[in-house]
Amino acid sequence: MAENQKIYTIKDDGGVGAVKIADDVVAVIAGLAATEVKGVSSIAGSITNEMIPRKGPKALSKGVRITVSDNQVKADLSLIINYDCSVIEVCEAVQERVKNAIENMTGMKVIEVNVRVSGVETSKER
């Protein structure tokens, strides 16, 4: 684990112990959820969904910035969108998918999912 990595305590009931989640884990969850949306070519500065087995899921967090405060998450994603898709529809789907994935997997409340379209994929071979 990197020394500058933040770890968030999401549950400490005084019983068995605490549940702690590293910020990189939340970023990977957000990145993976975003790449599953139809119309997303890739995360900007990162990899496509097909390359995850070769590069590893940590590479998904490069175009994702996570901010956590009081178990509330703000996610900022930078995406490359496919040319033949509605940008608004794809971005709304990404926001919903990322919000649901983070909330379901971590139990933290997502207060913002900001999507920045960094580019458009125009190649025929996707």
N, C-alpha and C positions, 0 to 999 in steps of 0.2 A: 504494500500500500504506500502511495506517495505521502511524503511528510506534510505537504501543503493541502492535502485532501481533507474536506470537512466531513464530519460524521454527525448525523442528526439522530437524537433520541426521540422516537415516536411513541414509545410506550414504556412506562416505568411505574407499575402498579404497586411496587413495594413487596410483591410476592416473590415469584421465582426469579425474576431478573428484568433487565431492560432490553428493548429491541432498538437497535441502532442501524441506520441506513446511511451509507456513504453517498455523497452528492453525485459521484460518477455513476452509481447504480440508477439513480433517478434519471440522469441524463440518458443512459442507455435505454431505459424503459421508454422515455419520450421519443428518442430517435427511432427505435424499432417500431413503435406504434405509428409514427409518421410515415415511415417507408412502406407500411402495409396498406396505405390509402391509395386507391387507384388514381393515377394522374401525377403522383409524386415520382419523379425520376430518381432523385437522390437527395441526400442532405448536402448542402453546400460545404465544400471542403472535406467531404467524407466519402462514403462509399454507397453503392447501390445495394439493395436487398440481396441480390444474387452473389455479391462478393463477401457477405458476412462469414460464410464458412471458411474462407481463405484468410481474411484479415482479422477476424474475431469481432465480437460485438462491441468491444471498447472503442473501435474506430467510429462507431455511430455517434459518439458523444462530441465529435469535433465541431459540428455545426449547431450544437445545442448548449444553451447556457441556462443553468438552474439557479434560482435564488430561493432559499428557504428561510422563513422567519415565523416562529411560533407555530410550527407544523403546518404552515401555509406555503404553498409552492407557487412560484411564478416561473414559467418556462418561456424561453425565447428560442425559436427555431429559424434557421435559414435554409430554404429549400430551393431545389431546381425542379420546375414543373414541366410536364410534357406539353408540347405545343398544341396538341389537339384537344385539350381539356379546358373547361371553364375554371379560371383562376379562383374566382370567388367560391365556387362550389368545392373545389379541392381544398382550399384553405379552411373553409368552415368544417369540412369533414376531418381534416387534420386536427383542428382545435378540439373537436368533440372526442376523437379517438385518443388523443394524447391525454386529455383531461380524465377520461374514463380509465385509461390504463394506469396512470399514476395513482388515482384515488383507489382503484380496486387492488392494486398490488402493494401499496404502501400504507394506506389508511390515512394519508395526509390529504388536506383539502387543497384543491387547485383553485387559485383565485384569478389567474391570468394565464392564457396561452397566446403569445404573440408570434405571428408567422410573418417572416420576411421572405418575399420571393426574390432570390438572388439571380435567377436566370431561367431560361427556357431551353429545354432539350428539343432540338429539331431533327436529330438524326432518325432515319427510318429503322435502324437496327437498335432496338431497345431491349 
